[in-house]
């Protein structure tokens, strides 16, 4: 993983501390970060959360079920199986394994603009890719500012 990928992933995972009891701090929203085509390497065995016939949309149902369970740190949607699995994460920094047709949604607390509060996941994190744009902002020594800056500019 690149340094930028590790930094962003580190920011996301440190926010996990806030959600262990399902409560977020003031001004923070309990939401998800979508990570396409990866699954976490974890010591815990994923638990079936929901399944249906392959090809039927299940992400919303998985989202709602995980949202209601304090022990659900996130969920994986396996589109080939038509199933999703609850994930328990054992450490702050989980390794991510590239897996086609599976999306991982990690539960986090984020400060998001009002226009993004209705989104199921305001951030999509793709390992090993770099976000390039017209705005060049340098943020030094502040771990959560990068996510905040990206959220402000997210449409």
C-alpha positions in Angstrom: 0.0 0.0 0.0 1.2 3.5 -0.7 2.0 6.0 2.2 -1.1 8.0 1.3 -3.3 4.9 1.4 -1.9 3.9 4.7 -2.4 7.4 6.1 -6.0 7.6 4.9 -6.7 4.1 6.2 -5.1 5.0 9.5 -7.4 8.0 9.8 -10.4 5.9 9.2 -9.4 3.2 11.6 -8.7 5.7 14.4 -12.2 6.9 14.1 -13.4 3.4 15.0 -12.6 4.1 18.7 -15.7 6.3 18.7 -18.2 3.7 17.6 -17.6 0.8 19.9 -20.7 1.7 21.9 -22.6 2.9 18.7 -22.5 6.5 20.0 -20.5 9.1 18.2 -19.1 12.3 19.7 -20.9 15.7 19.2 -21.2 16.6 15.5 -20.1 13.2 14.3 -22.3 10.9 12.2 -22.3 7.1 12.5 -21.9 6.0 8.9 -19.8 3.7 6.7 -16.7 4.0 4.4 -17.1 1.8 1.3 -14.0 -0.1 0.2 -14.7 -1.8 -3.1 -13.1 -5.2 -4.0 -11.4 -5.7 -0.7 -12.0 -7.7 2.5 -10.3 -7.3 5.8 -7.9 -10.0 7.1 -9.3 -10.5 10.6 -8.9 -13.0 13.4 -12.6 -13.3 13.8 -14.8 -15.4 11.5 -17.4 -13.3 9.6 -20.9 -14.1 10.5 -23.8 -14.3 8.0 -25.8 -11.1 8.3 -28.2 -11.6 5.4 -28.6 -13.6 2.2 -30.8 -13.6 -0.8 -30.8 -14.9 -4.4 -27.6 -13.8 -6.2 -28.4 -10.7 -8.4 -30.9 -9.3 -5.9 -29.8 -6.0 -4.3 -28.9 -6.6 -0.7 -26.6 -3.8 0.4 -29.4 -1.7 2.0 -30.6 -4.6 4.1 -27.1 -5.4 5.2 -26.4 -1.8 6.0 -29.5 -1.6 8.2 -28.8 -4.8 10.0 -25.2 -3.9 10.8 -26.3 -0.4 11.9 -28.5 -2.0 14.5 -25.8 -4.3 16.0 -23.2 -2.8 18.3 -20.9 -5.8 17.7 -20.9 -5.2 13.9 -17.8 -3.2 13.0 -18.7 -3.4 9.3 -20.0 -5.8 6.7 -18.9 -7.5 3.5 -21.2 -7.9 0.6 -20.4 -10.9 -1.6 -22.3 -10.2 -4.8 -21.6 -13.7 -6.3 -23.2 -15.4 -3.3 -25.9 -12.9 -2.8 -24.9 -12.7 0.9 -23.4 -10.3 3.4 -21.4 -11.0 6.5 -20.9 -9.1 9.7 -17.3 -8.3 10.5 -15.6 -7.9 13.9 -12.3 -6.3 13.7 -9.6 -7.1 16.3 -7.1 -4.4 15.8 -6.8 -0.8 14.7 -5.1 -1.6 11.4 -6.5 -4.6 9.5 -4.8 -5.8 6.3 -7.0 -5.6 3.3 -7.1 -8.4 0.8 -8.1 -7.7 -2.8 -11.2 -9.8 -3.6 -13.3 -9.3 -6.7 -17.1 -8.8 -6.5 -16.9 -8.1 -2.7 -17.3 -4.7 -1.1 -16.4 -4.0 2.5 -18.3 -1.3 4.4 -16.5 -0.2 7.6 -18.6 1.5 10.3 -17.0 4.9 11.4 -17.9 8.2 13.0 -17.3 11.1 10.7 -17.9 14.8 10.6 -19.8 15.4 7.3 -21.4 18.4 5.7 -25.2 18.5 6.1 -25.6 17.8 2.4 -23.9 14.4 2.9 -25.8 13.2 6.0 -28.4 11.3 4.0 -25.8 9.3 2.0 -25.3 5.7 3.1 -21.6 6.1 2.8 -20.0 9.6 2.2 -16.6 8.2 1.4 -15.3 5.5 -0.9 -11.8 4.4 0.0 -9.9 2.6 -2.8 -6.5 1.3 -1.7 -3.5 2.0 -3.9 -5.1 4.9 -5.7 -4.3 8.5 -5.3 -6.9 11.3 -5.4 -5.8 14.0 -7.8 -7.7 17.3 -8.3 -7.4 21.0 -8.9 -7.3 21.9 -5.2 -3.8 21.4 -3.7 -4.1 21.4 0.1 -1.3 20.5 2.4 -2.4 19.3 5.8 0.5 18.4 8.2 0.4 16.6 11.5 -3.4 16.4 11.6 -4.8 12.9 11.0 -8.5 13.6 10.7 -8.3 16.8 8.6 -7.7 14.9 5.4 -11.1 13.2 5.7 -12.8 16.4 6.7 -11.3 18.3 3.7 -12.3 15.5 1.3 -15.8 15.4 2.8 -16.3 19.1 2.3 -15.5 18.8 -1.4 -17.5 15.5 -1.8 -20.5 15.9 -4.1 
